[in-house]
């Protein structure tokens, strides 16, 4: 693996280790095939927090798959993230910049899946890094713009 990819992985591990986010989304139920069921509120909608923590958990599963070389797990987790982007809660803000960021994220997950299917660890790791920075960019935009949900 190139030094660049090793540095990118070290960066992501450092961020994950200092994060105060729990490893598992709160109150999730997991069935036998690692599919996460997002609990609904009284209106039947999952909370935005649980929704995003589920995305985070699948991102962590991708990282785990990269470190263990488990491409089946990587592909399943990418598919779950792609499914999340199809949900109603995915488009939270009616704003051109936000829509571009979400489309960029969808593109990075598509490219990540393409790389994972080739079973090329370096290419998949690089695409995972791209997906992670896409998440960070969007969440940074939301914090700076101080959107209300």
Residue pairs with C-beta under 8 A, 6 or more apart in sequence:
1 121
1 122
1 125
2 122
5 122
5 125
5 126
5 129
8 125
8 126
8 129
9 66
9 125
9 129
12 63
12 129
12 132
16 60
16 63
21 53
21 56
22 53
23 57
23 60
24 57
25 36
25 38
25 50
25 53
25 54
25 56
25 57
26 49
26 50
26 53
27 39
27 50
28 36
28 37
28 38
28 39
28 50
28 54
28 57
29 36
29 37
29 39
30 36
30 37
31 37
33 76
34 61
34 73
34 76
34 77
35 80
36 54
36 57
36 58
36 80
38 46
38 50
38 51
38 54
39 46
39 50
40 46
41 47
45 88
45 89
46 89
48 89
48 92
48 149
51 84
51 87
51 89
54 84
55 81
55 84
55 135
58 77
58 78
58 80
58 81
58 84
59 77
59 81
59 131
59 132
59 135
61 73
61 74
61 76
61 77
62 73
62 74
62 77
62 78
62 81
62 112
62 128
62 131
63 128
64 70
64 73
65 71
65 72
65 73
65 74
65 77
66 74
66 121
66 124
66 125
66 128
69 121
71 116
71 119
71 124
74 116
74 124
75 113
75 116
75 117
78 109
78 112
78 113
78 116
79 113
81 109
82 106
82 109
82 110
82 113
84 90
85 102
85 105
85 106
85 109
90 102
91 99
91 102
92 98
92 147
92 149
93 142
93 147
95 145
97 141
98 138
98 141
98 142
101 134
101 137
101 138
101 141
102 138
104 134
104 137
104 138
105 131
105 134
105 135
105 138
108 127
108 130
108 131
108 134
109 131
111 127
111 130
112 124
112 127
112 128
112 130
112 131
114 127
115 123
115 124
115 126
115 127
116 124
116 127
118 124
